[in-house]
Amino acid sequence: MKTLKISVAIFSFLFIFSCQEKKSEVRNGLNSVKSTSGKMTTEEITYDIDGKNYQSFVAYLGSANEVRSVVMVLPEWWGLTDYVKDRAKQLAELGYFAMAVDYYGDGKTVDNPEEAAKLSAEFYKIPIDAKLKFDKAKAQLLKFPNANYDKIAVIGYCFGGAQALNMARQEDELKGVVSFHGNLMTGIKPKNNDVKILVCNGAADTFVPAKEIAAFKKQMDSAKIDYQFIDYPNALHSFTNPASTALGEKFNLKIAYNKEADEKSWEDMNVFLDKIFK
């Protein structure tokens, strides 16, 4: 009888210890879930960079104890628009912890290409500034116990797509990046690292000429980077943004929404993220 009591006590201790171990692993981000159930939480997070206020945006499903792989979303040159935030929400619905990154400060958005070009150009001229903005945003993830800091991917649109590729060239710790209709060659040479790359390009995109595509592929091949390059037939620049057709007409820009390319590229991104987060 005494032996039975000791055995039961030992079993109980081991069971409780095992449960605590599992909880600890989840808490420390060793096990990520990808459930798509639960209420969505959205939140603006504010932080300071050199005395200036920044307001990035996060979205996730479920409780703050369910650790999830992270996808950071880098915006078009229009800034932190509702479109970018909606993409973050879509990623949350897929089971990720999503963050839409504020690059301009104060959650700023612009409504004309002249100002957008001026603001975004600074990040091409001074790439280290783009890296600073990215790193500061990424550091905010440490405030969230349900954001798996060891499993981070980046996606970006147009300007954000170019910056996503730049982060892939510089950040060894990222699992992968996806560029949607972004420029490819921005003056930063890639490291020979393990960051996977998916480029979703519009085959009819005049902002990304054939010469740039050839140079990008040569650069990736020379650095032995694991990348995929997908062309979507008849797709112009900004093919993922439903507002781009009206913006193109308003400002005489060769941009337009392409529903088929938008949906297919999102599907291709989803497959890519599944693979890199395994």
Number of C-alpha atoms within 10 A of each C-alpha: 6 7 8 9 10 11 12 12 12 12 12 12 12 12 12 12 12 12 12 12 12 14 14 13 14 20 19 17 21 16 16 24 15 17 15 15 11 12 11 14 15 17 12 13 17 16 15 13 12 5 7 10 14 23 22 22 24 23 23 30 25 18 12 14 14 21 26 30 23 28 26 26 30 28 26 27 25 22 25 26 18 10 17 23 22 13 18 27 25 15 22 27 21 17 22 30 29 32 33 28 30 26 28 20 20 16 18 14 19 16 12 13 14 10 14 17 14 11 17 19 14 12 18 18 12 10 17 11 14 18 17 13 18 19 13 15 26 16 10 15 21 12 9 13 17 26 29 26 21 15 20 25 25 27 26 25 27 25 25 27 27 26 30 30 28 23 23 26 20 18 18 14 15 20 22 29 31 30 27 28 29 27 23 24 17 15 10 13 13 19 16 15 17 16 22 20 26 22 25 25 28 27 19 18 23 13 17 19 13 12 8 14 16 12 13 17 17 12 15 19 12 11 14 14 20 15 17 13 13 14 16 19 14 13 24 25 28 27 29 26 18 15 14 20 19 14 18 16 12 10 12 9 14 17 24 22 21 22 14 14 22 21 12 14 24 14 12 16 20 13 11 18 23 10 12 17 14 7
